[in-house]
Amino acid sequence: MTTETEEQTKPLTRDDISKADRAMTDRIMHDLRDIALMHVAYDTMARASELVAFNVGDLKRGETHSINIGKGEFRFISHATYNAIQDWFLAVDTTHVEQLTGSDLPMFCTISNGARADRLSGSDVTQIIKKRFGDEYSADSLRQGASVDLHTPPTGKIMKEAT
């Protein structure tokens, strides 16, 4: 069953995220957090409540990268997403990212006085998306956009992104 909010939400595709990424030229902490958040939301197709529950230690590094989304389930992320996460982590002075395996620090948090503060809430995620793209978008727009890209002929943009 589709809710009224979902019907009014427009999808955000990989191209939309790339345009937003290029538009964030200042690369201040908020920009780095927001672009990492958008990439993770798109790649994992996670809901806002799932996104804000991710911890730094949920990121798995290796030849391929993934995020533990809970109960032993992992979702693979693109190299662009991994790089966006790394840029965000370095900006919030998590300078020893490789040592944070198992860390329960929130992956996405508010920023206060140039430093990490509280874990983002689901409504914070929606406000970030609305700020970056407009009121007709929400946190679900990234999930919807990933679904649109997945089903775009001939093989889907998500499949191309994985290579």
N, C-alpha and C positions, 0 to 999 in steps of 0.2 A: 504494500500500500504506500502510495506517495503522499507525502505531507505537503501542505501549502507552501512551506518554505522551500522544499526541494523543487517544486514546480517553478518557482520564481528565480531560482538560482541558475546562473549561466555557467557553463563549463569553462575551465581554464586549462589550456593545452600546454604541451612542452614548449611550443613556440611562444605562447604568452609568457611563460616563466622566463624564457631566454630574453625576451624583449624587456621584461622588468629587471632582469639581472644587468643587462647592458645600460639601462637607464639609471641605475644606482651607482653613479660615478664617484661619489664621495667616499664610499666604502667605510662609513662610520659603523660603529658596533651594531646599531639597530638595523642597518642595511644588511650586514653580514648575517645576523640572526635571522632576519626575515627571508632572505634568499635561501639559506640553509633549510629553514622550516618549509618553504614552498617546495623545494626539491624533495625533501623527505616525504612530505604529504603526498606528492605526486607519485613518487616511486613505490611507496608502500601502500598507497591507497588507504591510508589510515584515517580514521575519524579524528576529529579535533580532540576528543577525550583520550584517544590512544596516543596521539602525537605528544600531548603534554605529559603523558606518563613515561615516555622514553627517558632513560638515563644514559649518561655518557658511557657507562659500561655495557650498554646494549649494542653498541657499535662493534661489529666484528670485522677485523682487518685481515687481509690476505690477498691472494691472487684475485679473488673476487671479494667484494665487500657486501655485508648484509647487516640488518638490524634485527635483533631479537624482539619480536612484538608480543612475546608472552607465551607461556605454556610450551616452551621449546619450539615455537614456530618462528622461522626466520623469513625475511623478505629481502631479496637482493636489491641493491641500489647501484645506480650508475657511477662511473668514475667522476662525472661532473657533480653528482650529489655528494660523494665522498669528499671531493675537494672543497665544496661549499661548507660542509660540516667542519673540515679541518681549519678553514679560514675563520669560521665563527669561533671555534675552540681557542685558536691562537689569539684572537681579538679579546677574549675574556680572560686572558692570562692563564689559560690552562696549558702552560708551556711544555708540560711533560705529558702530552696526550697519550703517548705510547705506554705510559705507566698507569693509565687510568682503567685498565681492564678490570671489570667488576665494580667500578665506581658507581655509587648511587646518586651522584650529582645529577640534577636534571639536565637533559640535553638542551632544552629550551627554557630560558628564564627571562624575567624582567631585568632591566638594566637600571641601576641607580648610581649616580655619581661615577659613571664609567666603570662600574664593577657588577659582577653577578649578583642578582638579588633573589627574588622568589620564583618558584616554578610558575610558568605561564598557566593560565586557565583556558578552558575551551572557548570562553567568550573573548579572551585576549586574542586567540587565533583568528576568530571571525573578524575582530576589529582590525587586525593586521591586514587581512585580505581585503577588507573594505577600503582601508586607507590606501593600499597599493593599487587597487583595481576599480573601486567604485562600489556603490551601495547595492548594485544588482548581483554582487558576488558574495560568497560565504566560504567557510572552511570546506564545505562539501564540493565547491566548484573544482577543487584540485582532483578529488576522487572522480568526479564526473568527466573532467578533461582527460584523465588517464584512461578512463573507459572508452571515450571517443577515440583517442589516439590508438588504443589497443585494437580497435575494430576498423581503423582506417586502412583500406586496401593499399598495396597488395599484401604486405606482411604486417603492417601496423608499425607505428613509429616507436612504440616501446620495444619491440623486438629489434629494431635497428639500433636503438640506444644501447642495448645490452652488448653489442659487438664492438 
